[in-house]
């Protein structure tokens, strides 16, 4: 009938609950009951429960003793016996209580020893103070960090000594004193905050100049040590040396500032403004980011002297007075050495022209040469500050980089001016060339640029030509040109003769195309120049046509013979038909058929000769097609066969029928062969006349 539960919070549901007796010896449960029990409910923990139990035992034995004493009040010996029994039992209770207290004390001692070992063995600097602000623990890590030994600190209230030059509460003292927020701020300002991890703990970060040779950044956390009832009896404080991390963070921030400064200066120098405005913008960025009190920029002139281009801040009037013609001046010396030069402690009376800056309030000066490629000097930048030795090592590096960048900007500006003049000269030559010029992408053959003459000759606007393929302005099936453009290499020039190109509106004309390898805007391209040869082609055609007419005149006799032969056959057949008709004699079918075939074949022969001569005489453009070279050779002797016989020349044709086809114009080849045969016949006639009438054998092969 006894109520049991595994969840202690179930006990809180009883309305008449007045007392909870905890007998588990579980400290966690004890603390949970103290924290969670309803107000007005009394808790007796396992330690106090022993006292209650002892009280009940004593009361029980006391009651027994009184009863026995009443029963034996006349028996003195019995009274003594009863008293001895009561004393023995009471002694057992005291012994049990003593043993229990002893075990509790041993547990506390062991717990204290364990905590001391944990604190001493920790690699985290740690110290502990009690409620009286006396240091009870100061571990080895704390000794190493602060330089103070435990013997010097433990047992004292000098926990502040390693950190401060004067007595002041540590964060552990703040915890023990349970200071209010305003009091904490009075000591720690805005550097402290409540811990997010430990209830009732505070943490802060501060730089302590007394620790180490150069001081250290310490992050420290102090937490309370409490009794079960929540009473603070001490505090533990841990320390974390963040010096290296802080220095790394500061170094990172410094580098970021340097990078931002350099980017700002580089950006100012890289704008599209003219050089003078870019230099002014860069100087302003230097002033903003490097916090200088004076700055002057001297640019080297062609005569070797230096011209003041910019001055800012104090001593700018002195900058104007600097004698750059003096070879012993600091500006000239820095330019000659080509190295950054520092004067970190300026005083009146210093040698050279340095001392004159002292009355102006400048204490440190840096002279930075403006270098570019191959250490060429373009000027000197002079930077000044009012503080002594104010240029840190990292700033020297920044100033050197700035000098190099300004030097590069000046050099680039000079090169750009030269390039601009060169570009203007190139563009003038390019546009005034009498022939059309095309700049072509060597991979895609797209037109990248053209001159004015190309626009005029091809009757296209410039934007209509740019981006088009160079092959599109000629015959698209011109494989020779396409293959030639692909195969062209460095230091090579190729001439493509008599190529047909088209003006806007597809009007054809003939050009010679000369192509070579070139460089344009930093890329490799093809440079094509075209020459209009339309007039030359027209004259050549006229000459060729005239030559054809001459050849036809030469062949007239042979042609007459070739045509007369089929005409004679036709005439004979016609005479035969008339004769047989007059006689009234019928003609046999076989004879009619034979003579009809003769007439037909000779008509075809005559028609072929006439057609061939008409084709030969026709003025036509050169059209190359695949032909068998034997065909124009055979056609020659269709019109010159009789002429060869008339001149008593023996003809031998030995033609290989397995020759591969060639790309050529049949008509032009035939004319070439006719000229060769005619010349050979004329030569044999002339030679025969010179040697006299003999029995010579004339042979044409």
C-alpha positions, 0 to 999 in steps of 0.5 A: 500500500506504499506509493512508489514512483521513478519520477520524483516530480510525481510527488509534487502532485500531492496536495497535502505534501509538507515534507520530502525525506531524501535517503538516496545519497544521490547528490544530483537528485538532492540538487534537483529536489532543492531546485524543483520542489514547491515552495513551503515543502520541507526537504530533509536530505540524506545527511540531515535524515541520518540526524532525524533517524538517530533522534528517533532511535535515541527517543525510542531507547529513552522511552524503553529506558524510562519504562525499565527504570520505573519497573526497577526503581527499587532494584539498584543493580537492575537500574545500573544494568538498564542504564548500561544497556541504554549507554551501550545502545547510545554509544552504538548510535554515536559510533555509527554517526561518527563513522558516517561523518568520517566517510563524508569527510573522507569523500570531501577530502578525496573530492578536494584532492581530485579537484586539485589534481584536475586543476594542477594537471590542466593545460589551461591556466587556472586559479581558484579563490575562496569566499574570502578572496584567498587563492587556493589553487594556482596551477602550473599552466598559470605559473607558465603564463604569468611568471608567478609561482604558486608559492608566491600566490596561493594563500594570498589575495594577490591574484591581481599582481601578475596582471595589474600594476595596482590592486584591482579585482580580478573577474573571479573577485567580481564573481565572489563579490557578486558585483552589480553591472555598473560596478563591473563596467567601472572596472572592465568597461565594454570588454566583458559579457555574460557567458553563453555556456556557464550560468553565472559566469562572466568573460572578457578579453584584454591586453595585459602589458605586464605579462611577457616581454611585449604583453599578451592578449588574454581571454578569461572566464570566471565562474562561481563555486556554489553550495547546494543551496546556491550560496557562492563560496568561491570562484574559478577563473580560466585564462586563454592566451590569444596573443598569437591569434590576435596578432594573426588577426591584426596581421590579417587586418593590416594586410587587408588594409594594405590590399585595399590601399593598393587596390584603390591606388591601382584602380586610380592608376588604371582608369581611362583618364589621362596620365596627369589626372590618374596620378592626381587620383592615385596621390589622393588615395595614398594620402587617404590610406597611408595617413601621410602629412606631405607628398610630392611627385617628381617626373623625370624629363627628357633632359634628365631633370625632374619636374614637380607634378604634384604636391600635397600637405606641408612643405609643398612650397619646399617641393617647388624649391627643390633643385632637381638639376643638382646631381647631388640632390636627394632626388637625383641620388634616389633616381640613380640608386633606384632604391627606396631611401628613408630618413627617419629622424630629420633635424635642422642642419642635416646634410644635403637638402633634408634639413630644410624640411625640419622647420616645416614639422616633418620628422620622417621622409621616404623617397621612392623611385618610380621604377618600371621594367628593366628598372628604368626610372621615371620619377621619384615620390617623396612622402613625409610624416611628422612622427619620428621613425613612422615607416613600419617595415610593411609600409616600406614594402607598400611604398615600394609597390606603389612606386613600381605601379606608378612607374609602370603607369607612366611607362604604359602611358608613354608606350600608349602614346607611341602605340597611338602614333604608330596606330595612326601611322599604320591606319594612314598607310592602311587606308591609303594603300591603292589596293584593297586590304583585308585582315582575316582570322586565320582559323575562321577566315572571318574579316576582322578589318578592311581599309577604305579601298576595300570598301570602295572597290567591293562597294560594301560598307565597312560594317557589312564586310566585318564578320563575313568570311573572306571566302564569301566575297569570291567563288564559294567552291574555290577549294584552291583558295580555302586550302591555301589559306589553311596551309599558309605558315609564318614567313610565307606569302602566297599569290592566288592568281586570277580569282573571281570576286564579287562586288555588292550586288554579285557583280563579278570581277577578277583579282590576284590575291596575295596573302601573308602571315601577320600580327594584329592587335596581339593576335596572329592573322592573315593579311590579304591584298587584292589587285583588280586585274579585270582589265588585264583579263579582258585584254588577255581574252581579246589577245587569245581571241585574236590568236584563235582567229589567226589560228582559224585562218591558218586552219582554213585550208585544212578545214575546207578539206575536212568539210569537202570530204563529207560534201563530196560523198553527199554530192556523189550520192546525189549524182547517182540518184539523179542518174538512176532517176533519168534512166528510170532504173530502180535502185535496190534497197540495199544500195539505198540503205548503204548510200543513206548511211554514208550521207548520214555519217558524213553529215554528222562529220561535217556538223561535228567539224563546224560545231567544234570550230564554232566552240573553238572560236567562241570567246568564253571565260576560263572554266576549269573542269575535270577532263581527259588530256587526250581529248583536246589532243585528238580534237586538234587533229580533227581540224589539222589532220589534212594540213599535216598530210599536205605538208608531207608530215607523218603523224604518230599518236601514242596516247596513254588511255589510263591517264588520270583526269586533270582540272583544266579548260578544254578549249584553252588546252586545245588552242595550246596544242594547235599552236604547238602542232602548227609551230612544229609543221612550220619549223619542219617546212623552214628547215627543209628549205634550208637543207634543200630538196632531199628525201627527208622523212618528216615525223610529228610525234 
